[in-house]
Amino acid sequence: MTTSGKNLRQLAQEGNPEVISNILNRYLNPKKFSAKVRKKDTLIEVMVEGISTPPQQPMVDFLVKGLSSLELNGITKAKIYGRQAGEDFPSWSEEVVLTNPVKPLPEREAHNQKSLDPSVKENVELLLKKGLEQSQGKNEDAIKTYTDIINLNPICAEAYFMRGSNKVALDEIQSALEDFSKAIEIRPDYGQAHHEYAMALFVVKDFRRAIEEGSKAIDLGVNYASTYNIRGAAYESLSMYKEAITDFSQAISIDPSEGIYYQNRSLAYRKDGDIEKAEQDLLALNKLTKQNKNPASQDAFAFTSALLFSFPILSAILTIIATLFFMMIWASMIPWYLWIILLIIAFGLFSMIKSST
């Protein structure tokens, strides 16, 4: 069975692991996490890893909503794993049931897909995959690829959406707004397009429309923490502090590991006159910052400790080197006979440690 003519969303719905991974990583990578997907019959497995271990409940909630919004055909369960980068085994795992009501493509786009020449459909599919790969850092090339797709198929919502996302990465916001608008015009129920549209509208300070598009994204099932955060920030910019606090609180409940949400809510509380709660959020932010501070140094310390524990002879050698170093410093202060005694003691310690290993 050929997959020609299918856009990225359709490929994801069929359970294509590479496509699903790339879609999830567009939202996970900015948070310093990455996902790898594997399909087993009606089960999809998702391994999420990062510099630090992903928080279990927020990550599971996020992925369940994301996978459900993709409407994966024939996939009834997801097994989600979380681990720290470099570890061989996950720190946690959880199996969840997915509910994926399948919705047909809007009539206009469905008709357009059917009317395309088979060779054009195949080219569009190949270009969509190529553009997805280029979107990981080669944004200008990706924009050209998606433009080629639009020239072949002027009513491909996915191409407009992805071209707009790559333009945002290059700070071409006004042009990106046009692409997001076009994607939504073609597919009004395109939740992720509404989400990205809201983000771009906030950047150009069109706060009321950002709230409107963010609300549409949420209504369509794109309930990401970042969606609530951007809508909350738009409310805060319009001095609608109670609405902003509600949205920031929802963002925190989805992803309590993201410090910016506490910072934003603290500011909204302060502007709303609740100084006590503002200070509580700052304390929570400070605690979170300390927990996440310099994980690389913590890993290096853990690795060094494990190395010394695993190889006692190495520990013994380092101990003797340190002993000799300090003895050299003290040499001018210690009488010659004490120097001989210290050497005998050091040699004895080394022999005892070596025999114990």
N, C-alpha and C positions, 0 to 999 in steps of 0.2 A: 504494500500500500504506500503510495507516494504521499509526501508531506508538502508538496509544492503549493505555493500560494498562501500558506499559513503565516500569519504574523506572529510576533514573539509571544503575545498573550495566548494565542491558540496553541503554540508549541509548548508553552508552560502548562496549559490545561491538559495536554496529552501526557504530562509527566516527564518532559525532557529535563534531565538533571542539570545540564549545563546552563540552560536558559533560566531555570528557577534559581540556581545559585547566583547568577548575574543580577537578576532582579532583586533578590534579597540583599545582595552586597551593596547595591546602590544606596541602601538605607543603613546598613550595618557598618560599612567601611568608615564613614565619618565619625563613628563612635569607637573606632579602633577594634572592631570585631570583624570576623569574616566567617562565611558559611560554606560548607560543602554538602552537596545533596546527592543521595543515592536512592533509587527506586527499587522496591521489591514487591512485585504484584500490586496489591492494594495498599501497601505501606510505603511511606516515604520517610527516609531517614535524613536528618539534618544535624551535622556536626558544626557547632559554633565554637570558635576559639578566639582568644585575644591576649593581650599583654598580661592582663589579669583574668581570672576565671569569670565568665559571664554570670551575672546574677540570675539565679534559676527562674523564679516566678515571673519577673518582668520580661525576661527573654522568651519564656514559653508563651506568655500572653501575647507578646508582640508577633511571634512567628505564627501562632494559631490564627490571629487576625489577618496577617499577611497572606498565609497560605489559603485561608478561606476566601479572601477577596480574589484570589486567582482562579477559583472555581475549578479545581483539579478534577478532571473526569476520571472516575473509577478509583480514586484515592479516598479511602475511608478513615485511615489512621496516619498519624505522624509520630515517629520516635525521635525525640530531640535530645541531643547530648551537648554538654558544655565542658570545656577544658581550657587550661592555660596553654598558650603556644609553647611547643616543645615537649609537652607531656605525651606519653604513650597512651594513657588511659583517661577517660573522661572523669571529671570530678562529680558529675551528676547526670542523670538521664530521666526522662519522663515520656510516657506514651499517652497521646491524647487522641480523641475522636474528632474528625473533621466533618463539618456539614457544608456541602458544596452545591447549592442549588445552581444548576446550569442555566444561564440566560443566553438567548440567541443574540447574534450580532444585530445592531440596528439595521433596519430594512435597506437603507441606502448603501451602507458599507457591504452588507451581505450580497446585494445585487451586483455591486462593483466587483467583488471578489469572483463571482461566478462568471462575469462577462469578460474577465481578463483572458488573454491568450495563454495557453498552458506554458509556453516558453517564457512569457513575461512573468507568470506566477513563480516559476522556478528561479528566475533571476532575482525577483523581489525577495524570495526566501533566503537566497544566498547572500544578498546584500544586507538583509536584516541581521544575519549572524555576523557578518563582517563588521557592520557598524557597532554591534554590541561589544565585540572585542576591542575595537578602536576607542570605544568610550572610556576604557580604562587607561586614560592618560594621553591618548592621541585625539584630542577633541576636535581639532581642525579637520583632520582626516575623516572623523566620524560625521561631521557636519556635511562634508562633501558627499559621503556615501548615502546619507539619508536624503540629501537633495536629489541624488540620482534615483532613489526609490520613488520620491514624490513625482519626478518627471515621468517615471514608468506608470505609477499608480497615484494620481492626484488625490484620491480619497483614501489614503492609508493613514489612519489616525495614529498608529504606532510610530510611523516615520516622523510625523510632525512633533509628537510628544518627545521622542528621543532626540530629535534635532534641537528642540527647545532646551532640553536638559543639558546638552553639550554646550549650547550657547551660554547658559547660566554659568557653567564652569569657566568660561572665558570672559565673564562679566558683560556679555552682550545682552543685557536684560530686556531692553525695549524690543529687540528682535525676537527674543525668546517668548515674550508675552504674546506676540502675534502667532507664534507656532502653537503655544498652549491653547490659545483661543480657537485656532483652527481645528486642533485635535478634538476639543470639546464640541465644536460645531458638528463635526462628523459623528462623534460618539458621545452624546450627552451624559451617558452613565459611566464615563471613563473616570473613575474615582481618583486614580493616581495623577491624572492630568489636572484635575481640580486642585489637588494637594500642591503640585508644583506651581500651578498658576497662582495660588494664594501666597506661596513663598516669594515669588517674583513680584507680585503686587505690593507686598510689604516692603520690599527693597526700594521700590519707587515711591513709597509713602502713600499709596492708595489704600488707606487702612480699611475703609468701609467695604470696598470690593474684596479685600483680602479676607475679611470676616465672612463675607457672603460665600466666597469660593471654598474657604476652609470648612464652613458649615456643610456645604454640598459634599465635600470629600468625606466628612464624618458620616453624613447620612447614607453615603454609598458604601460604607464599611471600611474606609481607610482611617481607622482609629489609632494612628500612630501618636506617640508622645509628642513628636515634633509638630504634628498637625495642631494639637491642642496648644502647644507652646506658641506657635506663630499666630494663632487666633487670639490667644491671651495677650500677646505682645501688641497686637492691633487694638484690642480693647483698651489696654493700658495707655496707648498713644492717644486714644480718644477720651481719656480720663474716665473710662468706664471700669473703675477699679474692682468692684465686686465681681463683675463678669470675668475680668482678667484673673482674679484670684481663683475663681472656680476652674478656669481652664488650666492654670498653672498647677493646681492641686491634682487635676486629672492626669496631667503629664507626669507628675511625680509618682502617682499611683501606678502608672504604666511602667515607668523607668526611674526608680528611686536612686539609681547610681549616677544620674546626670546632674552635675552641680549647677549648671546654668538655670535649671528650672527652679531650684531653691533661691538662687540669686534674683531671678525675675519676680518670684512671688514675694520675696522680702521687700523689694522695691515697691511692689503694688500695695502690700500691707502698709508700708511707711507712708505712701501717698494717700492712703485711705484713712490714716490716722491711728492705725493699730501698731504702735511702736513695739509692744511686747512680742507680738507674733513675728514682727519683722526681725527682731533680735534672735528669736528662736530659730528662724530660718538661716540666719547668718551663722549661728552656732552649729546647725546641722551641716551647712556648707563647709565650715572649718573642719569638722570631724571627718567629713567625706574626703576632703582634700588631704588630710593627714593619712587616711587609710590608703589612698591611691598614690601617695608621694613616692617618687623614684622607685617604681617596681623593678627596674633593671638592676639597681644596686642591691635590692633584696634578693633577687634571683642569683646575682653573683656571689653574695654572702652564703646563700643556701648551697650553691654548687661547691664552693670552697670547703664548707663544713662537711658536706657529703664526701668529698674527695679525701679529706684527711681522715674521716671516720672509716672509709672503705680501705684505705691503705695506711695502716699504723706505722709501717716502716718509714713512709714519707714524713709522717708527723714526728717520728723520732729524729730523723736527719735534720729537719727544720729546728727542732728543739736544741740539738747539739750545736748547730751553726749559730743560733742565737746566743747560746751559752759561751761559745768561743769569742763571739763578737764582744760581749760584755766583759769577758776576761781580759781581752786586749785593752779595753778602756781602763780596767782596774790594774793592769800590769805594773804600772809605775807606782801604784799605791800599796801593792801587796808584797810582802816579803817572799823571797824565792821558795822557801819551804812550804808556804801556804799555796803557792802556785802549783807545786807538785801534787799537793793533796787534792786540790780542785780538779786537776787533770785526771787523777785516779778515780774520783767520784763520778766525773762525767763519763769515763770509759765504763765504769761499772753500771751506770744507768743505761747506757746504750746496749750493753750485753744483756741486761735483764729484759729490755723491751724487745730486742731482736729474738731472744729465745721464746718469748711469749707469743710471737707471730708465726 
